[in-house]
Amino acid sequence: MTQEHCFRIADFLLLVRMADKMDADALLPNFQTFRCGIPKERQALFTCDVLPLDGVDSTVAHGSLLEEAENEMGRLRLYSRPGGYLLTLDDKTGHECHLLQADKAFNRLRAYIGTDHPGKAGQALSSLLRIAYSQAILYHDAVAVHASAVYYDGHAYLFMGKSGTGKSTHASLWMKHISGSALLNDDNPTLRLTENGIRAYGTPWSGKTPCYKPLSFPVGGIVRLQQAPYNRFHRRECIDAFVALYPGCSFLHKDSVMQNRVCDTLVRIVQAVPVGVLECLPDEKAAFLCRQAFTRTERLKQ
C-alpha cells in the first residue's frame, strides 16, 4: 500500500507517493508547512514515487555522464538517458546510496532511497526533490535562484552572489537594523511570473537556516553582492541586469531547452523588477543603502 502526500510550493502542487512504512514527516520535516490536500481539479507539477534502494533494477544503464558535483552529503552525478535523466547520489566512500529517475520535463519521477541512515535518507530525498523541482518549474514561467530573501513593507528583496559573498549576512543586517523586515528564505527562493507581476516564494529548501515559510510577496528588488572596502550601489538595466542574475539560477546547464527557458524567464524578470549590484561592507550602512536604492526606484515608478 502507498500513501499520497501533496505539497504546495510557489503555488505548484507536488505529489509524493510513499509506501505505508515510510514516514513522510520524518523524512521531509521541512515540507510540513507546505502540506496541502490533494485537489482533483489541478494537475501536479510532478509526481514522485519513493521506493527503497534495494528495489532498483541494477541492470539499468546509467547513460551518458553530463555533470557531477560534490556537496555535504557526497557526490552527485547527472546522466542523460533516452527519454530522460538519472541522478545518483554517492556517499563519501563512493557507495551509491540514492537515485532519481526522471523524464525530460521532470514531470514523472521515481526516487530510490537508501534507508541505512534515516536522517541522511531524508536529506537526500529533499535534495533530489529540490533538483527536480528546479527543472520542472522552468516550463511554467518560474525559476529557482540561489539567494537569501527578506520581506519588508509588503515586498521581497533578494540578495544573490557567489558562495561566501555574504548573502545571509546581508539578510541578517536587514533584519537587525531595518524594522519590520523578516527572512523569507535563506538559500533557494522561487521567482515566478504571475498575472500581477513577479513574486518571490518561500520553499522547503533554505540551506542551513531553518526557514520554511509558505509565503509570497511581489519582488521589490534583486541585488548581486560584491565584497568591497566601501558601500556603493549600481543600478543594472537590460543585459547587465540579466548578467547579474543568470549565474544564480538553478537549472541543467547542458540541457539547451531548459537553458532557453531560463533565459526567456529572466528577460521578463529584469524588465519588471529593479536589479542592482551592491559593492559593500558587512555593516548597517550597506543594508540601508540597499533599501534606499530600491525604495527610491519604487517612488520613481509611481
MIDOSE-1310 file (N, C-alpha, C; in nm, 2 decimals, decimal comma, always signed):
residues 302
mtqe	+0,08/-0,12/+0,00/+0,00/+0,00/+0,00/+0,09/+0,13/+0,00; +0,04/+0,23/-0,07/+0,11/+0,36/-0,07/+0,02/+0,47/-0,02; +0,09/+0,57/+0,03/+0,02/+0,69/+0,08/+0,06/+0,81/-0,01; -0,04/+0,89/-0,05/-0,01/+1,01/-0,13/+0,01/+1,13/-0,04
hcfr	+0,11/+1,21/-0,06/+0,13/+1,34/+0,01/+0,14/+1,45/-0,09; +0,07/+1,56/-0,07/+0,07/+1,67/-0,16/+0,12/+1,79/-0,09; +0,21/+1,87/-0,16/+0,27/+1,99/-0,11/+0,25/+2,10/-0,21; +0,22/+2,22/-0,16/+0,20/+2,34/-0,24/+0,32/+2,43/-0,22
iadf	+0,41/+2,44/-0,33/+0,53/+2,52/-0,32/+0,52/+2,62/-0,44; +0,53/+2,75/-0,41/+0,52/+2,86/-0,51/+0,39/+2,84/-0,59; +0,29/+2,79/-0,53/+0,16/+2,76/-0,59/+0,16/+2,65/-0,69; +0,27/+2,57/-0,69/+0,28/+2,44/-0,77/+0,24/+2,33/-0,67
lllv	+0,18/+2,23/-0,73/+0,15/+2,11/-0,65/+0,25/+2,00/-0,68; +0,30/+1,94/-0,57/+0,40/+1,83/-0,58/+0,33/+1,71/-0,51; +0,32/+1,60/-0,59/+0,26/+1,48/-0,54/+0,37/+1,38/-0,51; +0,38/+1,34/-0,39/+0,48/+1,24/-0,35/+0,41/+1,11/-0,29
rmad	+0,44/+1,00/-0,35/+0,38/+0,87/-0,31/+0,49/+0,78/-0,24; +0,45/+0,74/-0,12/+0,55/+0,65/-0,04/+0,47/+0,53/+0,01; +0,55/+0,43/+0,04/+0,50/+0,31/+0,10/+0,45/+0,34/+0,24; +0,35/+0,27/+0,29/+0,29/+0,30/+0,42/+0,40/+0,30/+0,53
kmda	+0,50/+0,22/+0,52/+0,60/+0,21/+0,62/+0,70/+0,33/+0,62; +0,69/+0,41/+0,52/+0,77/+0,53/+0,52/+0,70/+0,65/+0,59; +0,77/+0,72/+0,67/+0,71/+0,83/+0,75/+0,75/+0,96/+0,67; +0,66/+1,02/+0,60/+0,68/+1,14/+0,52/+0,73/+1,25/+0,61
dall	+0,66/+1,27/+0,72/+0,70/+1,39/+0,81/+0,84/+1,37/+0,87; +0,88/+1,25/+0,89/+1,01/+1,22/+0,94/+1,12/+1,24/+0,84; +1,09/+1,20/+0,71/+1,18/+1,21/+0,60/+1,19/+1,35/+0,55; +1,08/+1,42/+0,55/+1,07/+1,56/+0,50/+1,01/+1,66/+0,60
pnfq	+1,08/+1,68/+0,71/+1,02/+1,77/+0,81/+1,01/+1,91/+0,76; +1,10/+1,95/+0,67/+1,09/+2,09/+0,62/+0,98/+2,11/+0,53; +0,91/+2,01/+0,48/+0,79/+2,02/+0,39/+0,66/+2,03/+0,47; +0,66/+2,02/+0,60/+0,53/+2,01/+0,67/+0,45/+2,13/+0,65
tfrc	+0,51/+2,25/+0,66/+0,43/+2,37/+0,64/+0,37/+2,39/+0,50; +0,42/+2,31/+0,41/+0,37/+2,32/+0,27/+0,27/+2,22/+0,23; +0,24/+2,13/+0,33/+0,15/+2,02/+0,31/+0,01/+2,08/+0,28; -0,06/+2,01/+0,18/-0,20/+2,05/+0,15/-0,28/+1,93/+0,11
gipk	-0,41/+1,95/+0,09/-0,49/+1,84/+0,04/-0,46/+1,81/-0,10; -0,52/+1,71/-0,15/-0,49/+1,67/-0,29/-0,61/+1,71/-0,38; -0,61/+1,83/-0,44/-0,72/+1,87/-0,52/-0,73/+1,80/-0,65; -0,84/+1,75/-0,69/-0,86/+1,67/-0,81/-0,87/+1,76/-0,94
erqa	-0,89/+1,89/-0,92/-0,91/+1,97/-1,04/-0,78/+2,03/-1,09; -0,67/+2,01/-1,02/-0,54/+2,07/-1,07/-0,44/+1,96/-1,09; -0,36/+1,98/-1,19/-0,25/+1,88/-1,22/-0,13/+1,92/-1,14; -0,06/+1,81/-1,09/+0,06/+1,83/-1,02/+0,17/+1,87/-1,11
lftc	+0,27/+1,95/-1,05/+0,39/+1,98/-1,12/+0,47/+1,86/-1,15; +0,48/+1,77/-1,06/+0,53/+1,64/-1,08/+0,48/+1,54/-0,98; +0,49/+1,41/-1,02/+0,45/+1,30/-0,93/+0,58/+1,22/-0,90; +0,61/+1,20/-0,78/+0,73/+1,12/-0,74/+0,70/+1,00/-0,66
dvlp	+0,73/+0,88/-0,71/+0,72/+0,76/-0,63/+0,85/+0,74/-0,56; +0,84/+0,72/-0,43/+0,96/+0,70/-0,34/+0,97/+0,55/-0,30; +1,08/+0,49/-0,34/+1,09/+0,34/-0,31/+1,23/+0,32/-0,24; +1,24/+0,20/-0,18/+1,37/+0,17/-0,12/+1,47/+0,14/-0,23
ldgv	+1,60/+0,16/-0,20/+1,70/+0,15/-0,29/+1,71/+0,00/-0,34; +1,69/-0,09/-0,25/+1,70/-0,23/-0,29/+1,60/-0,28/-0,40; +1,51/-0,19/-0,43/+1,41/-0,22/-0,53/+1,45/-0,18/-0,67; +1,56/-0,11/-0,69/+1,61/-0,06/-0,82/+1,66/-0,18/-0,90
dstv	+1,64/-0,17/-1,03/+1,70/-0,27/-1,12/+1,84/-0,23/-1,15; +1,93/-0,32/-1,09/+2,08/-0,29/-1,11/+2,13/-0,30/-1,25; +2,05/-0,36/-1,34/+2,09/-0,38/-1,48/+2,06/-0,25/-1,56; +1,99/-0,16/-1,51/+1,95/-0,04/-1,59/+2,08/+0,05/-1,61
ahgs	+2,10/+0,08/-1,74/+2,22/+0,16/-1,77/+2,21/+0,30/-1,72; +2,31/+0,36/-1,67/+2,31/+0,49/-1,62/+2,30/+0,59/-1,73; +2,36/+0,57/-1,85/+2,36/+0,66/-1,96/+2,49/+0,74/-1,97; +2,48/+0,86/-2,03/+2,60/+0,94/-2,05/+2,61/+1,05/-1,94
llee	+2,73/+1,05/-1,88/+2,75/+1,15/-1,77/+2,76/+1,29/-1,82; +2,67/+1,38/-1,77/+2,66/+1,52/-1,81/+2,74/+1,61/-1,71; +2,71/+1,59/-1,58/+2,76/+1,68/-1,48/+2,79/+1,60/-1,35; +2,88/+1,64/-1,27/+2,90/+1,59/-1,14/+2,95/+1,70/-1,04
aene	+2,91/+1,69/-0,92/+2,95/+1,79/-0,82/+2,94/+1,72/-0,68; +3,01/+1,79/-0,59/+3,01/+1,74/-0,45/+2,94/+1,83/-0,36; +2,87/+1,78/-0,26/+2,81/+1,86/-0,16/+2,83/+1,79/-0,02; +2,76/+1,84/+0,08/+2,79/+1,78/+0,22/+2,75/+1,64/+0,23
mgrl	+2,67/+1,59/+0,14/+2,62/+1,45/+0,15/+2,70/+1,35/+0,07; +2,78/+1,40/-0,03/+2,86/+1,32/-0,11/+2,87/+1,37/-0,25; +2,88/+1,28/-0,35/+2,90/+1,32/-0,49/+2,77/+1,29/-0,57; +2,72/+1,40/-0,64/+2,60/+1,39/-0,72/+2,64/+1,38/-0,87
rlys	+2,58/+1,29/-0,94/+2,61/+1,27/-1,08/+2,48/+1,27/-1,16; +2,49/+1,34/-1,27/+2,37/+1,35/-1,36/+2,40/+1,28/-1,49; +2,31/+1,19/-1,53/+2,33/+1,12/-1,65/+2,21/+1,15/-1,75; +2,24/+1,15/-1,88/+2,14/+1,16/-1,98/+2,11/+1,02/-2,03
rpgg	+1,98/+0,99/-2,04/+1,94/+0,86/-2,09/+1,82/+0,88/-2,19; +1,80/+0,79/-2,27/+1,69/+0,80/-2,37/+1,56/+0,83/-2,30; +1,50/+0,95/-2,33/+1,37/+0,99/-2,27/+1,38/+1,06/-2,14; +1,50/+1,08/-2,08/+1,51/+1,15/-1,96/+1,65/+1,15/-1,89
yllt	+1,65/+1,15/-1,76/+1,77/+1,17/-1,68/+1,77/+1,07/-1,57; +1,90/+1,05/-1,52/+1,92/+0,97/-1,39/+2,01/+1,05/-1,31; +1,97/+1,07/-1,18/+2,06/+1,14/-1,08/+2,10/+1,03/-0,98; +2,23/+1,03/-0,95/+2,28/+0,94/-0,84/+2,35/+1,02/-0,74
lddk	+2,33/+0,98/-0,61/+2,40/+1,05/-0,50/+2,48/+0,94/-0,42; +2,61/+0,96/-0,43/+2,70/+0,86/-0,36/+2,74/+0,92/-0,22; +2,78/+0,83/-0,13/+2,83/+0,89/+0,00/+2,98/+0,91/-0,02; +3,04/+0,95/+0,09/+3,18/+0,99/+0,09/+3,27/+0,88/+0,05
tghe	+3,23/+0,76/+0,06/+3,31/+0,64/+0,03/+3,29/+0,60/-0,12; +3,20/+0,67/-0,19/+3,18/+0,64/-0,33/+3,07/+0,53/-0,35; +3,00/+0,49/-0,23/+2,90/+0,39/-0,24/+2,77/+0,46/-0,29; +2,70/+0,40/-0,39/+2,58/+0,46/-0,45/+2,47/+0,44/-0,35
chll	+2,41/+0,55/-0,30/+2,31/+0,54/-0,19/+2,17/+0,58/-0,24; +2,16/+0,67/-0,33/+2,02/+0,72/-0,37/+2,02/+0,75/-0,52; +1,91/+0,73/-0,58/+1,89/+0,75/-0,72/+1,76/+0,82/-0,75; +1,75/+0,90/-0,86/+1,63/+0,96/-0,91/+1,62/+0,94/-1,06
qadk	+1,52/+0,88/-1,10/+1,49/+0,87/-1,24/+1,38/+0,97/-1,28; +1,40/+1,04/-1,39/+1,31/+1,15/-1,43/+1,29/+1,15/-1,58; +1,18/+1,19/-1,63/+1,16/+1,21/-1,77/+1,22/+1,35/-1,81; +1,21/+1,38/-1,94/+1,28/+1,50/-1,98/+1,23/+1,63/-1,92
afnr	+1,10/+1,64/-1,89/+1,05/+1,76/-1,83/+1,04/+1,75/-1,68; +1,09/+1,64/-1,62/+1,08/+1,62/-1,47/+0,94/+1,62/-1,42; +0,85/+1,56/-1,50/+0,71/+1,55/-1,45/+0,68/+1,42/-1,38; +0,75/+1,31/-1,43/+0,74/+1,18/-1,37/+0,87/+1,14/-1,31
lray	+0,87/+1,11/-1,18/+0,99/+1,08/-1,10/+0,98/+0,95/-1,03; +1,09/+0,89/-1,01/+1,10/+0,77/-0,92/+1,23/+0,78/-0,85; +1,21/+0,79/-0,71/+1,33/+0,81/-0,63/+1,35/+0,68/-0,55; +1,48/+0,63/-0,55/+1,52/+0,51/-0,48/+1,61/+0,56/-0,37
igtd	+1,57/+0,54/-0,25/+1,64/+0,60/-0,13/+1,69/+0,49/-0,04; +1,82/+0,50/-0,01/+1,88/+0,41/+0,08/+1,84/+0,44/+0,22; +1,80/+0,34/+0,30/+1,74/+0,37/+0,43/+1,83/+0,32/+0,55; +1,96/+0,30/+0,52/+2,05/+0,26/+0,63/+2,07/+0,37/+0,74
hpgk	+2,06/+0,50/+0,70/+2,07/+0,61/+0,79/+1,95/+0,70/+0,76; +1,84/+0,68/+0,84/+1,71/+0,76/+0,82/+1,73/+0,91/+0,80; +1,81/+0,97/+0,89/+1,83/+1,11/+0,88/+1,89/+1,16/+0,75; +1,99/+1,08/+0,70/+2,06/+1,11/+0,57/+1,97/+1,08/+0,46
agqa	+1,88/+0,98/+0,47/+1,79/+0,94/+0,37/+1,69/+1,06/+0,34; +1,64/+1,12/+0,45/+1,55/+1,24/+0,43/+1,62/+1,35/+0,37; +1,75/+1,38/+0,41/+1,82/+1,49/+0,34/+1,84/+1,46/+0,20; +1,87/+1,34/+0,16/+1,90/+1,30/+0,02/+1,77/+1,32/-0,06
lssl	+1,65/+1,27/+0,00/+1,53/+1,28/-0,08/+1,49/+1,43/-0,10; +1,51/+1,51/+0,01/+1,48/+1,65/-0,01/+1,57/+1,72/-0,12; +1,70/+1,68/-0,12/+1,79/+1,74/-0,22/+1,75/+1,69/-0,36; +1,71/+1,57/-0,38/+1,67/+1,52/-0,51/+1,54/+1,59/-0,55
lria	+1,45/+1,61/-0,46/+1,32/+1,68/-0,50/+1,35/+1,82/-0,53; +1,45/+1,88/-0,46/+1,48/+2,02/-0,50/+1,53/+2,03/-0,64; +1,62/+1,94/-0,68/+1,68/+1,94/-0,81/+1,57/+1,92/-0,92; +1,48/+1,83/-0,89/+1,37/+1,80/-0,99/+1,27/+1,92/-0,99
ysqa	+1,24/+1,98/-0,88/+1,15/+2,09/-0,88/+1,21/+2,21/-0,96; +1,34/+2,23/-0,94/+1,41/+2,35/-1,01/+1,40/+2,33/-1,16; +1,40/+2,21/-1,21/+1,39/+2,19/-1,35/+1,24/+2,20/-1,40; +1,15/+2,13/-1,32/+1,01/+2,13/-1,37/+0,95/+2,26/-1,38
ilyh	+0,98/+2,36/-1,28/+0,92/+2,49/-1,29/+0,96/+2,57/-1,40; +1,07/+2,54/-1,47/+1,12/+2,62/-1,58/+1,01/+2,61/-1,70; +0,93/+2,51/-1,70/+0,83/+2,51/-1,80/+0,70/+2,59/-1,77; +0,71/+2,66/-1,66/+0,59/+2,73/-1,61/+0,62/+2,87/-1,56
dava	+0,71/+2,94/-1,64/+0,75/+3,08/-1,61/+0,80/+3,10/-1,47; +0,88/+3,01/-1,42/+0,94/+3,03/-1,29/+1,08/+2,98/-1,29; +1,16/+3,02/-1,19/+1,30/+2,98/-1,18/+1,34/+2,98/-1,03; +1,41/+2,88/-0,99/+1,47/+2,87/-0,85/+1,60/+2,94/-0,86
vhas	+1,63/+3,03/-0,76/+1,75/+3,10/-0,75/+1,83/+3,08/-0,62; +1,96/+3,08/-0,63/+2,04/+3,07/-0,51/+2,06/+3,21/-0,45; +1,98/+3,23/-0,35/+1,97/+3,37/-0,29/+1,92/+3,36/-0,15; +1,95/+3,47/-0,08/+1,88/+3,49/+0,05/+1,77/+3,60/+0,03
avyy	+1,66/+3,58/+0,09/+1,55/+3,67/+0,06/+1,48/+3,72/+0,19; +1,45/+3,85/+0,20/+1,38/+3,90/+0,31/+1,25/+3,96/+0,26; +1,16/+3,99/+0,35/+1,04/+4,07/+0,31/+1,03/+4,18/+0,40; +0,99/+4,30/+0,34/+0,98/+4,42/+0,41/+0,88/+4,51/+0,35
dgha	+0,79/+4,57/+0,43/+0,68/+4,66/+0,38/+0,61/+4,60/+0,26; +0,57/+4,47/+0,27/+0,49/+4,41/+0,16/+0,56/+4,37/+0,04; +0,70/+4,37/+0,04/+0,77/+4,33/-0,08/+0,89/+4,24/-0,04; +0,93/+4,16/-0,14/+1,05/+4,07/-0,11/+1,17/+4,13/-0,18
ylfm	+1,29/+4,12/-0,11/+1,41/+4,16/-0,17/+1,51/+4,05/-0,16; +1,58/+4,02/-0,27/+1,67/+3,91/-0,29/+1,81/+3,95/-0,30; +1,90/+3,87/-0,23/+2,04/+3,90/-0,23/+2,11/+3,78/-0,29; +2,18/+3,81/-0,40/+2,25/+3,70/-0,47/+2,40/+3,72/-0,47
gksg	+2,48/+3,62/-0,51/+2,62/+3,64/-0,52/+2,69/+3,50/-0,51; +2,82/+3,50/-0,53/+2,90/+3,38/-0,52/+2,89/+3,33/-0,37; +2,92/+3,20/-0,36/+2,92/+3,14/-0,23/+3,03/+3,21/-0,14; +2,99/+3,25/-0,02/+3,08/+3,32/+0,07/+3,08/+3,47/+0,06
tgks	+2,99/+3,52/-0,03/+2,99/+3,67/-0,06/+2,93/+3,74/+0,06; +2,83/+3,68/+0,13/+2,77/+3,74/+0,24/+2,62/+3,76/+0,22; +2,55/+3,67/+0,15/+2,41/+3,68/+0,13/+2,33/+3,67/+0,26; +2,36/+3,57/+0,34/+2,30/+3,55/+0,47/+2,33/+3,66/+0,56
thas	+2,45/+3,71/+0,56/+2,49/+3,82/+0,64/+2,42/+3,95/+0,61; +2,40/+3,97/+0,48/+2,33/+4,10/+0,44/+2,18/+4,08/+0,48; +2,12/+3,96/+0,47/+1,98/+3,94/+0,51/+1,97/+3,97/+0,66; +2,07/+3,92/+0,74/+2,06/+3,94/+0,88/+2,08/+4,09/+0,92
lwmk	+2,15/+4,16/+0,84/+2,17/+4,31/+0,86/+2,03/+4,38/+0,84; +1,96/+4,34/+0,74/+1,83/+4,40/+0,72/+1,74/+4,37/+0,84; +1,74/+4,24/+0,89/+1,65/+4,20/+1,00/+1,69/+4,27/+1,13; +1,82/+4,30/+1,15/+1,87/+4,36/+1,27/+1,85/+4,51/+1,27
hisg	+1,86/+4,58/+1,15/+1,86/+4,72/+1,15/+1,74/+4,79/+1,08; +1,67/+4,71/+1,00/+1,56/+4,77/+0,93/+1,43/+4,71/+0,99; +1,37/+4,79/+1,07/+1,25/+4,74/+1,15/+1,14/+4,69/+1,05; +1,08/+4,58/+1,08/+0,97/+4,52/+1,00/+1,02/+4,42/+0,90
sall	+1,15/+4,40/+0,88/+1,19/+4,31/+0,79/+1,21/+4,17/+0,85; +1,19/+4,06/+0,77/+1,19/+3,93/+0,82/+1,25/+3,84/+0,71; +1,30/+3,72/+0,74/+1,35/+3,63/+0,65/+1,24/+3,55/+0,58; +1,25/+3,54/+0,45/+1,16/+3,46/+0,37/+1,22/+3,33/+0,34
nddn	+1,35/+3,33/+0,30/+1,42/+3,20/+0,26/+1,57/+3,24/+0,26; +1,65/+3,14/+0,30/+1,80/+3,18/+0,31/+1,88/+3,11/+0,21; +1,82/+3,04/+0,11/+1,90/+2,97/+0,01/+1,84/+2,95/-0,13; +1,71/+2,91/-0,13/+1,65/+2,87/-0,26/+1,51/+2,92/-0,27
ptlr	+1,49/+3,05/-0,28/+1,35/+3,10/-0,31/+1,32/+3,08/-0,45; +1,19/+3,09/-0,48/+1,15/+3,08/-0,62/+1,10/+3,21/-0,67; +1,13/+3,25/-0,79/+1,08/+3,36/-0,86/+0,98/+3,31/-0,97; +0,86/+3,37/-0,97/+0,75/+3,33/-1,06/+0,68/+3,45/-1,13
lten	+0,66/+3,44/-1,26/+0,59/+3,54/-1,33/+0,44/+3,51/-1,31; +0,36/+3,61/-1,26/+0,22/+3,59/-1,24/+0,15/+3,70/-1,31; +0,01/+3,69/-1,31/-0,07/+3,79/-1,37/-0,05/+3,93/-1,31; -0,01/+3,93/-1,18/+0,01/+4,05/-1,11/+0,16/+4,09/-1,09
gira	+0,24/+4,04/-1,17/+0,38/+4,07/-1,17/+0,47/+3,96/-1,12; +0,60/+3,99/-1,08/+0,69/+3,89/-1,04/+0,68/+3,88/-0,89; +0,67/+3,75/-0,84/+0,66/+3,72/-0,70/+0,77/+3,63/-0,66; +0,81/+3,65/-0,53/+0,91/+3,56/-0,47/+0,84/+3,47/-0,37
ygtp	+0,88/+3,34/-0,36/+0,81/+3,25/-0,28/+0,91/+3,18/-0,19; +0,87/+3,15/-0,06/+0,95/+3,07/+0,02/+0,93/+2,92/-0,02; +1,03/+2,84/+0,01/+1,03/+2,70/-0,02/+1,08/+2,61/+0,09; +1,08/+2,48/+0,08/+1,13/+2,39/+0,19/+1,28/+2,38/+0,19
wsgk	+1,35/+2,45/+0,10/+1,49/+2,44/+0,09/+1,55/+2,58/+0,13; +1,62/+2,58/+0,25/+1,67/+2,71/+0,30/+1,81/+2,69/+0,35; +1,89/+2,61/+0,29/+2,03/+2,59/+0,33/+2,04/+2,54/+0,48; +2,13/+2,60/+0,55/+2,15/+2,57/+0,69/+2,06/+2,64/+0,79
tpcy	+1,98/+2,73/+0,73/+1,89/+2,82/+0,82/+1,75/+2,76/+0,81; +1,69/+2,71/+0,92/+1,56/+2,66/+0,91/+1,45/+2,77/+0,90; +1,42/+2,79/+0,77/+1,32/+2,90/+0,74/+1,23/+2,84/+0,63; +1,12/+2,78/+0,66/+1,03/+2,71/+0,57/+0,89/+2,78/+0,57
kpls	+0,88/+2,89/+0,50/+0,76/+2,97/+0,51/+0,68/+2,96/+0,38; +0,56/+2,92/+0,38/+0,47/+2,91/+0,26/+0,41/+3,05/+0,23; +0,50/+3,15/+0,21/+0,46/+3,29/+0,19/+0,51/+3,33/+0,05; +0,45/+3,44/+0,00/+0,50/+3,50/-0,12/+0,47/+3,65/-0,12
fpvg	+0,56/+3,72/-0,19/+0,55/+3,87/-0,20/+0,59/+3,92/-0,33; +0,53/+4,03/-0,38/+0,59/+4,09/-0,50/+0,73/+4,13/-0,48; +0,81/+4,12/-0,58/+0,96/+4,15/-0,57/+0,98/+4,30/-0,58; +1,04/+4,35/-0,48/+1,08/+4,49/-0,48/+1,21/+4,52/-0,53
givr	+1,30/+4,42/-0,54/+1,43/+4,44/-0,60/+1,52/+4,32/-0,58; +1,62/+4,30/-0,67/+1,72/+4,19/-0,66/+1,86/+4,25/-0,67; +1,94/+4,22/-0,58/+2,08/+4,28/-0,58/+2,18/+4,17/-0,58; +2,29/+4,19/-0,66/+2,40/+4,10/-0,66/+2,51/+4,16/-0,57
lqqa	+2,56/+4,09/-0,47/+2,65/+4,14/-0,37/+2,79/+4,12/-0,41; +2,88/+4,21/-0,39/+3,02/+4,20/-0,41/+3,09/+4,26/-0,29; +3,18/+4,19/-0,23/+3,26/+4,24/-0,12/+3,35/+4,35/-0,16; +3,36/+4,46/-0,08/+3,44/+4,57/-0,11/+3,47/+4,65/+0,02
pynr	+3,57/+4,74/+0,01/+3,61/+4,81/+0,13/+3,52/+4,94/+0,15; +3,41/+4,95/+0,08/+3,32/+5,06/+0,08/+3,18/+5,01/+0,04; +3,08/+5,10/+0,05/+2,94/+5,07/+0,01/+2,90/+5,15/-0,11; +2,87/+5,08/-0,21/+2,83/+5,16/-0,34/+2,73/+5,07/-0,41
fhrr	+2,61/+5,13/-0,45/+2,51/+5,07/-0,52/+2,51/+5,11/-0,67; +2,50/+5,01/-0,76/+2,49/+5,04/-0,90/+2,36/+4,98/-0,96; +2,28/+5,06/-1,02/+2,16/+5,00/-1,08/+2,20/+4,94/-1,21; +2,14/+4,82/-1,25/+2,17/+4,75/-1,37/+2,04/+4,74/-1,45
ecid	+2,05/+4,76/-1,58/+1,94/+4,75/-1,68/+1,97/+4,65/-1,79; +1,86/+4,60/-1,85/+1,87/+4,51/-1,97/+1,97/+4,40/-1,95; +2,07/+4,40/-2,05/+2,16/+4,29/-2,05/+2,25/+4,28/-1,92; +2,28/+4,40/-1,87/+2,36/+4,40/-1,74/+2,29/+4,34/-1,63
afva	+2,16/+4,36/-1,62/+2,07/+4,31/-1,52/+2,06/+4,16/-1,54; +2,05/+4,11/-1,66/+2,04/+3,97/-1,70/+2,17/+3,90/-1,65; +2,28/+3,96/-1,68/+2,41/+3,90/-1,64/+2,43/+3,89/-1,49; +2,37/+3,99/-1,42/+2,38/+3,99/-1,27/+2,30/+3,87/-1,21
lypg	+2,19/+3,83/-1,28/+2,11/+3,73/-1,22/+2,13/+3,59/-1,27; +2,18/+3,58/-1,39/+2,19/+3,44/-1,46/+2,27/+3,34/-1,38; +2,39/+3,38/-1,32/+2,47/+3,28/-1,25/+2,40/+3,22/-1,13; +2,30/+3,29/-1,08/+2,23/+3,24/-0,96/+2,11/+3,15/-0,98
csfl	+2,09/+3,12/-1,11/+1,97/+3,04/-1,14/+2,00/+2,89/-1,14; +1,91/+2,81/-1,09/+1,93/+2,66/-1,08/+1,86/+2,59/-1,20; +1,95/+2,53/-1,28/+1,90/+2,46/-1,39/+2,01/+2,37/-1,45; +1,97/+2,27/-1,54/+2,07/+2,19/-1,60/+2,14/+2,26/-1,72
hkds	+2,26/+2,30/-1,70/+2,32/+2,39/-1,80/+2,35/+2,32/-1,93; +2,35/+2,19/-1,93/+2,38/+2,12/-2,06/+2,25/+2,08/-2,13; +2,13/+2,12/-2,08/+2,01/+2,10/-2,15/+1,97/+2,23/-2,22; +1,97/+2,23/-2,35/+1,95/+2,36/-2,42/+1,81/+2,41/-2,41
vmqn	+1,71/+2,31/-2,40/+1,57/+2,35/-2,38/+1,55/+2,43/-2,25; +1,61/+2,37/-2,14/+1,60/+2,44/-2,01/+1,68/+2,57/-2,01; +1,79/+2,57/-2,07/+1,87/+2,70/-2,08/+1,79/+2,81/-2,15; +1,72/+2,77/-2,26/+1,64/+2,87/-2,33/+1,53/+2,92/-2,24
rvcd	+1,47/+2,83/-2,16/+1,35/+2,87/-2,08/+1,40/+2,96/-1,97; +1,52/+2,93/-1,91/+1,57/+3,02/-1,81/+1,59/+3,16/-1,87; +1,65/+3,17/-1,99/+1,68/+3,30/-2,05/+1,55/+3,37/-2,07; +1,45/+3,31/-2,13/+1,32/+3,37/-2,15/+1,26/+3,43/-2,03
tlvr	+1,27/+3,35/-1,92/+1,21/+3,39/-1,79/+1,28/+3,51/-1,73; +1,42/+3,50/-1,74/+1,50/+3,61/-1,68/+1,48/+3,74/-1,76; +1,47/+3,74/-1,89/+1,44/+3,86/-1,97/+1,32/+3,93/-1,92; +1,21/+3,86/-1,89/+1,09/+3,91/-1,85/+1,10/+3,97/-1,70
ivqa	+1,18/+3,90/-1,62/+1,20/+3,94/-1,48/+1,27/+4,07/-1,48; +1,38/+4,09/-1,55/+1,46/+4,21/-1,55/+1,39/+4,33/-1,61; +1,29/+4,30/-1,69/+1,21/+4,41/-1,75/+1,11/+4,46/-1,65; +1,08/+4,38/-1,54/+0,98/+4,42/-1,45/+1,03/+4,45/-1,31
vpvg	+1,15/+4,41/-1,28/+1,20/+4,42/-1,14/+1,33/+4,50/-1,13; +1,34/+4,59/-1,04/+1,47/+4,66/-1,02/+1,58/+4,57/-0,99; +1,70/+4,58/-1,06/+1,81/+4,49/-1,03/+1,93/+4,58/-1,01; +2,02/+4,55/-0,91/+2,14/+4,62/-0,89/+2,26/+4,54/-0,84
vlec	+2,37/+4,60/-0,84/+2,49/+4,54/-0,78/+2,53/+4,62/-0,66; +2,56/+4,56/-0,55/+2,59/+4,63/-0,43/+2,74/+4,59/-0,39; +2,83/+4,68/-0,41/+2,96/+4,66/-0,35/+2,96/+4,71/-0,21; +3,00/+4,62/-0,12/+2,96/+4,65/+0,02/+3,05/+4,59/+0,13
lpde	+3,04/+4,65/+0,24/+3,10/+4,60/+0,37/+2,99/+4,53/+0,44; +3,02/+4,44/+0,53/+2,91/+4,37/+0,61/+2,87/+4,46/+0,73; +2,81/+4,57/+0,69/+2,77/+4,67/+0,80/+2,63/+4,72/+0,78; +2,58/+4,80/+0,88/+2,45/+4,85/+0,88/+2,43/+4,95/+0,76
kaaf	+2,53/+5,03/+0,73/+2,51/+5,12/+0,62/+2,48/+5,05/+0,49; +2,54/+4,94/+0,47/+2,52/+4,86/+0,34/+2,37/+4,83/+0,33; +2,31/+4,78/+0,44/+2,17/+4,74/+0,44/+2,08/+4,87/+0,41; +2,11/+4,98/+0,47/+2,03/+5,10/+0,45/+2,05/+5,15/+0,31
lcrq	+2,17/+5,14/+0,25/+2,19/+5,19/+0,12/+2,11/+5,11/+0,02; +2,11/+4,97/+0,04/+2,03/+4,88/-0,05/+1,88/+4,91/-0,04; +1,83/+4,93/+0,08/+1,69/+4,96/+0,09/+1,66/+5,09/+0,03; +1,73/+5,19/+0,05/+1,71/+5,32/+0,00/+1,71/+5,32/-0,16
aftr	+1,80/+5,25/-0,21/+1,81/+5,24/-0,36/+1,69/+5,18/-0,42; +1,63/+5,08/-0,36/+1,51/+5,01/-0,41/+1,39/+5,09/-0,38; +1,38/+5,15/-0,27/+1,26/+5,23/-0,24/+1,25/+5,36/-0,32; +1,37/+5,41/-0,35/+1,38/+5,53/-0,44/+1,33/+5,49/-0,58
terl	+1,36/+5,37/-0,62/+1,32/+5,32/-0,76/+1,17/+5,30/-0,76; +1,11/+5,25/-0,65/+0,97/+5,23/-0,64/+0,90/+5,37/-0,65; +0,95/+5,47/-0,58/+0,89/+5,60/-0,59/+0,89/+5,66/-0,73; +1,00/+5,64/-0,80/+1,01/+5,68/-0,94/+0,91/+5,62/-1,03
kq	+0,88/+5,49/-1,00/+0,78/+5,42/-1,09/+0,64/+5,46/-1,07; +0,61/+5,52/-0,95/+0,47/+5,56/-0,92/+0,43/+5,69/-0,99
